[in-house]
Amino acid sequence: MDRLFTAFATRIASIVGQPAMFVTAVFVVVVWAACGPIFAFSDTWQLVINTSTTIVTFLMVFVIQNSQNRDGAAMQAKLDELLRAVEKARGQFIGIEHLTDAQIGQIRAALERESGGHCEPGKAGTTHETVDRLLRRF
């Protein structure tokens, strides 16, 4: 079941992510709007688009979430492999995506302090100043 849904979700995400599908969706909405006068802008006419879009949105949430979950897991595996393979990298960072938001925030703050990127007013060489210098080049 997992493989079947993964294959299905991958295929659907690939199809609906194409510009042609966007154009098709716009076309459907335009045809629906053009039919408004024919159906006297009735409640049924409105119900057709509301129901259709609700069903499509509901189903697409699962497809998109599946795709994002797989992409995120693959990215984490790749980053973990880089941490494992690079000699100077700290292996204890492998798997930190399983920590709480607060714990990850503490780690990020410690890394910023360690790298000299802690943003205190008047402190030279902060991350913001480095970014500002970079942006002034363009």
N, CA and C of each residue as an Amber inpcrd file, in Angstrom:
protein
   414
   0.8280000  -1.1920000   0.0000000   0.0000000   0.0000000   0.0000000
   0.8700000   1.2530000   0.0000000   1.9490000   1.2260000   0.8060000
   2.8280000   2.3880000   0.9020000   3.4790000   2.6990000  -0.4460000
   3.9900000   1.6720000  -1.1070000   4.6310000   1.8750000  -2.4130000
   3.6250000   2.3610000  -3.4460000   2.4300000   1.8050000  -3.4060000
   1.3930000   2.1910000  -4.3560000   1.0210000   3.6610000  -4.1790000
   0.8070000   4.0700000  -2.9090000   0.4630000   5.4720000  -2.6580000
   1.6220000   6.3960000  -3.0090000   2.8360000   5.9840000  -2.7040000
   4.0030000   6.7990000  -3.0440000   4.1030000   7.0020000  -4.5460000
   3.9240000   5.9390000  -5.3020000   3.9660000   6.0470000  -6.7640000
   2.8330000   6.9390000  -7.2660000   1.6440000   6.7470000  -6.7050000
   0.4830000   7.5570000  -7.0890000   0.7250000   9.0270000  -6.7590000
   1.1650000   9.3080000  -5.5300000   1.3800000  10.6910000  -5.1010000
   2.4700000  11.3640000  -5.9230000   3.5240000  10.6280000  -6.2290000
   4.6030000  11.1800000  -7.0510000   4.0970000  11.5520000  -8.4370000
   3.3320000  10.6620000  -9.0130000   2.7970000  10.9030000 -10.3620000
   1.8180000  12.0820000 -10.3750000   0.9100000  12.1120000  -9.4180000
  -0.0710000  13.2010000  -9.3480000   0.6270000  14.5320000  -9.0960000
   1.5810000  14.5610000  -8.1600000   2.3070000  15.8020000  -7.8700000
   3.0520000  16.2890000  -9.1070000   3.5980000  15.3630000  -9.8650000
   4.3070000  15.7250000 -11.1010000   3.3490000  16.3070000 -12.1290000
   2.1860000  15.7150000 -12.2480000   1.2060000  16.1860000 -13.2360000
   0.6380000  17.5520000 -12.8510000   0.1860000  17.6860000 -11.6070000
  -0.4690000  18.9370000 -11.2160000   0.5130000  20.0860000 -11.0340000
   1.7900000  19.7890000 -10.9790000   2.8030000  20.8380000 -10.8590000
   3.2090000  21.4550000 -12.1900000   2.5920000  21.0250000 -13.2620000
   2.9430000  21.5180000 -14.5890000   2.1340000  22.7640000 -14.9430000
   2.7140000  23.6720000 -15.7230000   1.9760000  24.8710000 -16.1460000
   0.6770000  24.5360000 -16.8870000   0.6720000  23.4550000 -17.6570000
  -0.5340000  23.0830000 -18.3990000  -1.6970000  22.7940000 -17.4410000
  -1.4060000  22.2390000 -16.2850000  -2.4800000  21.9550000 -15.3280000
  -3.0270000  23.2570000 -14.7430000  -2.1710000  24.2260000 -14.5220000
  -2.6380000  25.5340000 -14.0520000  -3.5520000  26.1630000 -15.0950000
  -3.1330000  26.1130000 -16.3460000  -3.9470000  26.6680000 -17.4330000
  -5.2840000  25.9260000 -17.5050000  -5.2710000  24.6220000 -17.3250000
  -6.5010000  23.8370000 -17.3240000  -7.4270000  24.2720000 -16.1960000
  -6.8710000  24.4880000 -15.0150000  -7.6730000  24.9310000 -13.8710000
  -8.2860000  26.3050000 -14.1370000  -7.4980000  27.2110000 -14.7030000
  -8.0200000  28.5420000 -15.0450000  -9.1400000  28.4010000 -16.0800000
  -8.9440000  27.5370000 -17.0630000  -9.9570000  27.3060000 -18.0940000
 -11.2650000  26.8010000 -17.4690000 -11.1670000  25.8670000 -16.5370000
 -12.3580000  25.3350000 -15.8650000 -13.0910000  26.4490000 -15.1340000
 -12.3690000  27.3050000 -14.4470000 -12.9900000  28.4110000 -13.7180000
 -13.6450000  29.3970000 -14.6910000 -12.9830000  29.6850000 -15.8010000
 -13.5490000  30.5960000 -16.7970000 -14.8310000  30.0040000 -17.3900000
 -14.8200000  28.7180000 -17.7210000 -16.0220000  28.0680000 -18.2620000
 -17.1400000  28.1000000 -17.2280000 -16.7920000  27.8030000 -15.9700000
 -17.7910000  27.8560000 -14.9020000 -18.3760000  29.2560000 -14.7860000
 -17.5250000  30.2760000 -14.7930000 -18.0010000  31.6640000 -14.6860000
 -18.8710000  32.0480000 -15.8860000 -18.4700000  31.6050000 -17.0560000
 -19.2500000  31.9070000 -18.2690000 -20.6210000  31.2480000 -18.2290000
 -20.7550000  30.1460000 -17.5390000 -22.0410000  29.4560000 -17.4150000
 -22.9610000  30.1170000 -16.3880000 -22.4390000  31.0690000 -15.6630000
 -23.2350000  31.7590000 -14.6410000 -24.5370000  32.3170000 -15.1760000
 -24.4860000  33.1060000 -16.2470000 -25.7500000  33.6580000 -16.7730000
 -26.7180000  32.5750000 -17.2580000 -26.1890000  31.4890000 -17.7970000
 -27.0380000  30.4060000 -18.2900000 -27.8440000  29.7930000 -17.1420000
 -27.2070000  29.6520000 -15.9850000 -27.8600000  29.0630000 -14.8160000
 -28.3560000  30.1190000 -13.8290000 -28.4290000  31.3660000 -14.2980000
 -28.9380000  32.4950000 -13.4970000 -28.1960000  32.6320000 -12.1620000
 -26.9290000  32.3310000 -12.1980000 -26.0810000  32.4480000 -11.0000000
 -26.7410000  31.7940000  -9.7860000 -27.3130000  30.6320000 -10.0070000
 -28.0810000  29.9350000  -8.9720000 -27.1830000  29.3690000  -7.8770000
 -27.8360000  28.9390000  -6.8170000 -27.1050000  28.2940000  -5.7190000
 -26.4400000  27.0080000  -6.1990000 -27.1070000  26.2730000  -7.0800000
 -26.5360000  25.0410000  -7.6170000 -25.2890000  25.3360000  -8.4370000
 -25.3410000  26.3890000  -9.2250000 -24.1900000  26.8110000 -10.0400000
 -22.9980000  27.1060000  -9.1270000 -23.2360000  27.8050000  -8.0300000
 -22.1660000  28.1110000  -7.0800000 -21.6960000  26.8570000  -6.3550000
 -22.6340000  25.9800000  -6.0340000 -22.3040000  24.7570000  -5.3180000
 -21.3790000  23.8590000  -6.1260000 -21.5200000  23.8780000  -7.4450000
 -20.6710000  23.0490000  -8.3120000 -19.2020000  23.4030000  -8.1280000
 -18.8650000  24.6880000  -8.2020000 -17.4480000  25.0850000  -8.0850000
 -16.9640000  24.9350000  -6.6490000 -17.8340000  25.2670000  -5.6870000
 -17.4190000  25.1420000  -4.2880000 -17.1300000  23.6960000  -3.9120000
 -18.0000000  22.8000000  -4.2950000 -17.8080000  21.3820000  -3.9830000
 -16.5940000  20.8190000  -4.7110000 -16.4750000  21.1520000  -5.9830000
 -15.3410000  20.6530000  -6.7790000 -14.0070000  21.1010000  -6.1980000
 -13.8920000  22.3680000  -5.9130000 -12.6100000  22.8710000  -5.3960000
 -12.3230000  22.3360000  -3.9980000 -13.3450000  22.1530000  -3.1970000
 -13.1420000  21.5980000  -1.8530000 -12.6230000  20.1660000  -1.9310000
 -13.2140000  19.3650000  -2.7820000 -12.7880000  17.9650000  -2.9210000
 -11.3610000  17.8870000  -3.4520000 -11.0660000  18.6620000  -4.4950000
  -9.7170000  18.6450000  -5.0680000  -8.6980000  19.1150000  -4.0390000
  -9.0070000  20.1990000  -3.3320000  -8.0880000  20.7190000  -2.3140000
  -7.8550000  19.6950000  -1.2120000  -8.9220000  19.0700000  -0.7380000
  -8.8170000  18.0740000   0.3200000  -7.8990000  16.9300000  -0.0850000
  -8.0850000  16.4130000  -1.2850000  -7.2610000  15.2990000  -1.7450000
  -5.8170000  15.7210000  -2.0170000  -5.6300000  16.9120000  -2.5560000
  -4.2780000  17.3850000  -2.8710000  -3.4370000  17.6190000  -1.6220000
  -4.0820000  17.9310000  -0.5130000  -3.3370000  18.1120000   0.7420000
  -2.5360000  16.8550000   1.0650000  -3.1340000  15.6870000   0.8870000
  -2.4480000  14.4320000   1.2020000  -1.3240000  14.1470000   0.2160000
  -1.5670000  14.4440000  -1.0520000  -0.5420000  14.2160000  -2.0750000
   0.6490000  15.1380000  -1.8300000   0.3850000  16.4120000  -1.5830000
   1.4640000  17.3810000  -1.3570000   2.2230000  17.0530000  -0.0780000
   1.4950000  16.7090000   0.9840000   2.1610000  16.3730000   2.2460000
   3.0520000  15.1610000   2.0860000   2.5920000  14.1550000   1.3470000
   3.4050000  12.9640000   1.1010000   4.6790000  13.3320000   0.3590000
   4.5520000  14.1500000  -0.6640000   5.7240000  14.5720000  -1.4380000
   6.7040000  15.3550000  -0.5660000   6.1860000  16.2720000   0.2390000
   7.0580000  17.0600000   1.1130000   7.7270000  16.1990000   2.1700000
   6.9960000  15.2550000   2.7240000   7.5910000  14.3520000   3.7260000
   8.7450000  13.5600000   3.1220000   8.5340000  13.0210000   1.9150000
   9.5920000  12.2420000   1.2700000  10.7820000  13.1290000   0.9230000
  10.5220000  14.3220000   0.3920000  11.6100000  15.2420000   0.0550000
  12.4060000  15.6230000   1.3000000  11.6930000  15.9270000   2.3800000
  12.3670000  16.2980000   3.6220000  13.2010000  15.1600000   4.1880000
  12.6530000  13.9460000   4.1610000  13.3830000  12.7860000   4.6750000
  14.6170000  12.4960000   3.8250000  14.4700000  12.6240000   2.4980000
  15.6210000  12.3990000   1.6110000  16.6950000  13.4570000   1.8450000
  16.2860000  14.7040000   2.0290000  17.2400000  15.7870000   2.2850000
  17.9760000  15.5410000   3.6000000  17.2420000  15.1120000   4.6310000
  17.8780000  14.8250000   5.9150000  18.8740000  13.6840000   5.7880000
  18.5280000  12.6580000   5.0330000  19.4420000  11.5260000   4.8500000
  20.7130000  11.9890000   4.1340000  20.5690000  12.8460000   3.1480000
  21.7390000  13.3610000   2.4280000  22.6160000  14.2170000   3.3380000
  21.9700000  15.0750000   4.1180000  22.7470000  15.9080000   5.0440000
  23.4360000  15.0520000   6.1090000  22.7300000  14.0460000   6.6110000
  23.3370000  13.1440000   7.5920000  24.5510000  12.4330000   7.0030000
  24.4500000  12.0440000   5.7410000  25.5920000  11.3890000   5.0870000
  26.7590000  12.3500000   4.9590000  26.4790000  13.6020000   4.6300000
  27.5630000  14.5940000   4.5570000  28.2070000  14.7870000   5.9230000
  27.4000000  14.8800000   6.9690000  27.9530000  15.0190000   8.3150000
  28.8130000  13.8040000   8.6850000  28.3750000  12.6430000   8.2730000
  29.1290000  11.4330000   8.5690000  30.4250000  11.3770000   7.7780000
  30.3960000  11.8270000   6.5490000  31.5380000  11.6680000   5.6490000
  32.6000000  12.7630000   5.8040000  32.2080000  13.9500000   6.2200000
  33.1620000  15.0490000   6.3450000  33.8720000  14.9230000   7.6880000
  35.1790000  14.8650000   7.6320000  35.9750000  14.5710000   8.8240000
  35.7730000  15.5820000   9.9480000  35.7380000  16.8690000   9.6240000
  35.6240000  17.8930000  10.6670000  34.1860000  18.1550000  11.1130000
  33.2190000  17.5480000  10.4590000  31.8140000  17.7560000  10.8240000
  31.5180000  17.0840000  12.1610000  30.5820000  17.6320000  12.8880000
  30.2040000  17.0800000  14.1830000  29.0400000  16.1110000  13.9950000
  29.3200000  14.8520000  14.2030000  28.3390000  13.7940000  14.0050000
  27.1280000  13.8830000  14.9140000  27.2610000  14.5930000  16.0400000
  26.1220000  14.6800000  16.9500000  24.9620000  15.4840000  16.3600000
  25.1820000  16.1350000  15.2160000  24.0920000  16.8530000  14.5580000
  23.1980000  15.9130000  13.7530000  23.6450000  14.7020000  13.5210000
  22.8290000  13.7360000  12.7880000  21.5730000  13.4410000  13.6100000
  20.4240000  13.6160000  12.9900000  19.1470000  13.3100000  13.6260000
  18.5410000  14.4200000  14.4600000  19.1250000  15.6310000  14.4340000
  18.5520000  16.6870000  15.2770000  17.1700000  17.1350000  14.8060000
  16.7630000  16.7140000  13.6110000  15.4290000  17.0870000  13.1380000
  14.3270000  16.4680000  14.0070000  14.6950000  15.5230000  14.8640000
  13.7250000  14.8840000  15.7460000  13.5760000  15.6230000  17.0740000
  14.3770000  16.6600000  17.2880000  14.2840000  17.4370000  18.5240000
  13.0850000  18.3800000  18.4600000  12.7850000  18.9990000  19.5920000
  11.6940000  19.9760000  19.6250000  12.1580000  21.2800000  18.9810000
  11.1890000  22.1290000  18.6520000  11.5180000  23.4340000  18.0760000
  12.3920000  24.2490000  19.0260000  12.0950000  24.1670000  20.3130000
  12.8840000  24.9210000  21.3010000  14.3360000  24.4200000  21.3430000
  14.5150000  23.1120000  21.3140000  15.8720000  22.5560000  21.3370000
  16.6490000  22.9560000  20.0760000  15.9830000  22.8880000  18.9250000
  16.6510000  23.2880000  17.6850000  16.9830000  24.7750000  17.7230000
  16.0960000  25.5800000  18.2820000  16.3700000  27.0140000  18.4340000
  17.5920000  27.2720000  19.3020000  17.7410000  26.5020000  20.3710000
  18.9140000  26.6390000  21.2450000  20.1900000  26.2730000  20.4920000
  20.1250000  25.2140000  19.7020000  21.2970000  24.7960000  18.9190000
  21.6600000  25.8770000  17.9090000  20.6570000  26.4120000  17.2230000
  20.9250000  27.4690000  16.2320000  21.5500000  28.6940000  16.8890000
  21.0260000  29.0830000  18.0410000  21.5710000  30.2450000  18.7450000
  23.0190000  29.9900000  19.1550000  23.3050000  28.7890000  19.6580000
  24.6720000  28.4520000  20.0540000  25.6070000  28.4660000  18.8500000
  25.1290000  27.9500000  17.7070000  25.9600000  27.9500000  16.4960000
  26.2180000  29.3670000  16.0050000  25.2110000  30.2310000  16.0970000
  25.4070000  31.6220000  15.6880000  26.4250000  32.3150000  16.5810000
  26.3240000  32.0630000  17.8810000  27.3170000  32.6560000  18.8040000
  28.7110000  32.1200000  18.4990000  28.7980000  30.8300000  18.2770000
  30.0820000  30.1800000  18.0060000  30.7190000  30.7030000  16.7210000
  29.8820000  30.9870000  15.7360000  30.4190000  31.4350000  14.4480000
  30.6820000  32.9370000  14.4130000  30.3570000  33.6230000  15.4790000
  30.5610000  35.0710000  15.4840000  29.4250000  35.8080000  14.8150000
  28.3560000  35.1210000  14.5090000  27.2370000  35.7300000  13.8250000
  26.1370000  36.2020000  14.7530000  26.4090000  36.2060000  16.0620000
  25.4120000  36.6840000  17.0120000  25.1910000  38.1630000  16.7580000
  23.9640000  38.5540000  16.5580000  23.6490000  39.9130000  16.1290000
  23.3920000  40.8300000  17.3090000  24.4360000  41.4580000  17.7810000
  24.2930000  42.4610000  18.8290000  24.5870000  43.8140000  18.2160000
  23.8270000  44.8400000  18.6020000  24.0810000  46.1700000  18.0430000
  25.5130000  46.6100000  18.2860000  26.1370000  47.1130000  17.2450000
  27.4900000  47.6430000  17.3500000  28.5870000  46.6050000  17.2750000
  28.2550000  45.3510000  17.2320000  29.2770000  44.3100000  17.1740000
  29.7240000  44.1180000  15.7290000  31.0030000  44.2020000  15.4840000
  31.5340000  44.0750000  14.1310000  31.4550000  42.6350000  13.6560000
  31.2240000  42.4790000  12.3630000  31.2830000  41.1590000  11.7580000
  30.0630000  40.2880000  12.0200000  28.9380000  40.9020000  12.3590000
  27.7480000  40.0980000  12.5910000  27.2080000  39.5650000  11.2760000
  26.3500000  38.5880000  11.3770000  25.7450000  38.0010000  10.1870000
  25.0180000  39.0580000   9.3770000  24.2600000  39.9310000  10.0540000
  23.5070000  40.9640000   9.3330000  24.4370000  41.9000000   8.5740000
  25.5490000  42.2590000   9.1780000  26.4960000  43.1440000   8.4860000
  27.1050000  42.4390000   7.2840000  27.4040000  41.1750000   7.4220000
  27.9550000  40.4070000   6.3030000  26.9530000  40.3390000   5.1650000
  25.7250000  40.0790000   5.4890000  24.6670000  40.0270000   4.4700000
  24.4830000  41.4000000   3.8330000  24.4830000  42.4510000   4.6520000
  24.3450000  43.8090000   4.1070000  25.4590000  44.1210000   3.1280000
  26.7040000  43.7540000   3.4550000  27.8270000  43.9910000   2.5400000
  27.6380000  43.2160000   1.2450000  27.1860000  41.9850000   1.3530000
  26.9360000  41.1750000   0.1750000  25.8610000  41.8010000  -0.7120000
  24.7830000  42.2640000  -0.1030000  23.7040000  42.8500000  -0.8740000
  24.1050000  44.1670000  -1.5370000  24.9950000  44.9150000  -0.9150000
  25.4510000  46.1940000  -1.5070000  26.2530000  45.9520000  -2.7840000
  26.7970000  44.7570000  -2.9540000  27.5590000  44.4490000  -4.1630000
  26.6700000  44.3950000  -5.4040000  25.4030000  44.1170000  -5.2100000
  24.4860000  43.9420000  -6.3480000  23.8050000  45.1900000  -6.7090000
